[in-house]
Amino acid sequence: MGEAEDLRAFRDAWLEAQDGLTGRHYAEALEAAGEIDMALEVCERMWELGFPAGYTDAAWIEHDRGNVGRAVQLMIAAAEVLEGDEGAEAEGVAGHWRWEHWNDVSAETMLRAGMQAYPSARADLAALLRVTGRPVEGLEVLRAGVEAGEVVCMLPLGNVLSEHGDLAAAEALYRRAVDLGDTYAAWNLAVVLAEQGRHAEADDWAWRAAATGDEVAIQHLSGRVSRDPASDD
C-alpha cells in the first residue's frame, strides 16, 4: 500500500474501534504525513475517551515541533492520571524537558520521581545536583544509573571520573558506553587516550567518532588536516 492507503487504513481502524492503540497508530500516521493539527485532534479525542496516551502522544508531537511549554503541560496532565511506571515515566519526561530546555532547577522533584522509569531523568538529576552545589549526591545518582545499565549515565560519569584524574576508569566506562551504542562516547574516549599519551589509539577513535557524525571530532580533525602541510600537496 502507498502512503495514502496506509493513512486510510489507520483512519478506518480508528473509526471502527476508538481506543488507545488505534488512536496512537492513526495519530502517528497523521504526523508522518504532516497532518499535525489532525493528529492532535485524534490525541484530544483519545483523552476525552479516557485514554491518557492521548496526552502523552500529543506531548511528543508538540515537543517535536518545538512547542515545549505545551508539551510539558500535556505530559504533566497525563502523569496526574497514569499509575505505576507509566506515571513515573511521564513525570520523568516532563522533568527532563524542563531541565533540558530551560535549566529549571524546580524540575528536581519530577526528575526524582521519574528517574527509575526514564533514565534521561536520572542523568539530568545528576547534572542538576552538580550545578546546585551537591556534586557528591550527583555522583551517587550517576553511579546508580551505571549499575542499572543505563547508557545515558555512562558518559557523564566517565566525564566526572576524567575530571578527577581517574583516566583508566573513565576509559573503561567510555568503552562500555560505545559498546552499548553511545556514539558520543567515542570522542571522549579519544580525548582520554590522548591524555594518557596513547595518540595512535586516540586518532583511531577520533576518526570513528567523526564517522558517526560527532561535530566536535569532525571540527578537531578538520582543523588538524588544514594545519598539516601535507594537505597542500
N, C-alpha and C positions, 0 to 999 in steps of 0.2 A: 504493500500500500504506500501511496505517496503521503506527503505531509498533511494535505487537506483531508485525505481519507482517514488518517490516524486521528486527526483532531475531531472529525465527525464521530469516529468510533468512541473516543473518550467522552464526547458530549452525550452520545446516546446511552452509554453506560451510566453516566451521572444522572440523566433524566429518568432512567429506569429504576435505579436504586441509589437514592441520595444518601450516601454515608461518607464516613471519613476517607475510606480508601478510594472510592470512585471520584470523590471531590478532589483529593490530592492529585490523582493522576490527571484529571481534567485541568486543574489549575497549573500543573507543571507543563502540560502540553500547550496551554494558552500562553504561558510565559515564554516558552521556547519559540512560539510563533510571533512573539512581540505584542500580544494582546494583553498588556499588563493590567489595564483597567478591568477587563473582563475576568482575568484571573483573580483579581482582588474581590470582585463581586462574588465569585464562587466561594472564595475563602470566607467572606462575610456570611454567606448563606450556610456554610458548614457550621460556623459558630452559632448561628441562630438555631440550627437543628440540634445543637448540643455536642458538637464535635470540636474540642479545643484545638485540634490540628488546624482548624480554620485560621486561628490567630497565629499559631507558630509558623505556618506556611506563609501567611501574609507578612509576618515579620521578616522572614528571609527575603521575600520579594522586595519589600520596602528597603531593606538593608542593601540588597544587590543594586538597587537603583539610586542609592545614596541618601535615602531619607532615613537617616539613622535615628532621629528623635522619634519618629512614628514607629520605627521598628522596635525600639526599646519599649515604648508604651504597649504595643501589641504583645510582646514576649512576656512582659510583666503581668499583663491581664491573663494570659494563658497559664503562667506559673501559679497564679492565685487559685486556679481550679484544678490543675493537674496534681496528681498524687505520686508519691514514691520517687523513683529515679526520673520519671518524666518531668515531674515538677522541679526537681533539683536541676535537671539539665536545662530547662527553660530559664531558671533563675541564674544559672551559671552563664548561659549565653548572653542574657541581658547585662549581667555584670561585666562580662568580657567586652561587650560593645561599649559600655560606659567608660571602661578603663582605656581600651584601645583607641577610641576616637576623641575622648575628652580628658583623659588622665584624671578621672573623677575619683578622688580618694574615698568618697562616700559609697563607692561600689563595693567596699570591703565586705560588708555583710552578705551581699549577694554572691560574691566570689567564694566566700567560705561555705555558703550553703550549697553551692553548685559544683565545687571542685572535685568531689568524688565521682560525679556523673559526667562532667565536662572538663577534660584535662587542661584545656587552654585557660580555664578559670583558675586552676592551681598555679600555673606559670605566671599568670597575671597577678595573683595574690602575692606571690614571692617578690615580684617586681615592686608592687605597691608597698610591701613591708620594708623593702630595702630603701626606697626613696623617702619613706616616712620615719626613718631612723631606727628600724628594727631588723637589721641585717641578719642577726643570729636566727631569729624565727623564720626569716625568709629562706635562709639556707636549709633549715629543717624541712620547710614546705617542699623545696625542690628535691631534697633527698628522698622524702616520702614518695614523691611523684616518680622518681627514677626507680625506686624499689618496686613500685607498682607497674613498672614497664612503660610509663608514659613518655613517649619520644619527645613531646613538646617541652618536657622539663630537662632533657639531657643537655641540650645546647647551652641554656643559661647556667646550669650547674657547672658545666665544663668551663664556661667563661669565668665564673667565680673562682674556681679552682686555679685557673690560669693566672688570674689577678693575684692570687695568694701565693703564687710561685710553685704550685704543685703541678708541674708540667706533665709528669708521667700519668697522673690520674686524669688530668684534662684530656690528654691524648687518647687514653683508653675510652673515655666517655664519648669523645667525638667520633672515634671509630665505631663504637656501638651505635651511635645515632645514625651514622652513614649507612651502616648495615641494615638499619631498620627503616631506611627511606628518607632521612632528613638530608636533603641535598645541600642545605646551607652549611651544615657541619663540615663539609669538605674544605671550605676556605679556612675555617677556624683551625682545622687540623693542619693545613698547610702553614698557618702562622705559627702554631705551637711547635711544629717540627723545625721551622726556620730558627725559632728562638733557641732550640737545642743544637743548632749547628748542622742539622741534617738537611742540607739545602737541596740535594738531588731529590729526596723524597718530597720535600716541600714543593718543589717545582712541579712534580708529578701531580700532587693533589691540587695545586693551584690551577693547573690545566683541566683537571677533572671538574673542579668547581666551575670554571668558565664554560665548560662544555654543557653544564646543566643550566646555564643562564645566570649565574651569580654575577651581578653587576660589579660588585667590589673586586672580585677576581678578574673580571674582564678589564676593568679600568687599570688594575695593577699591571696585568700582563701587557696591555696596550701601551701603557706608559713606558714599560721596560723595553719593549720592542722598538719604540720610537727613539729611545736614547741609545740603542745599540748601533754602533757604526756599521755593522754587517748588514743592517736592514736597508742601507743605501745602495748596496751592491746590485 
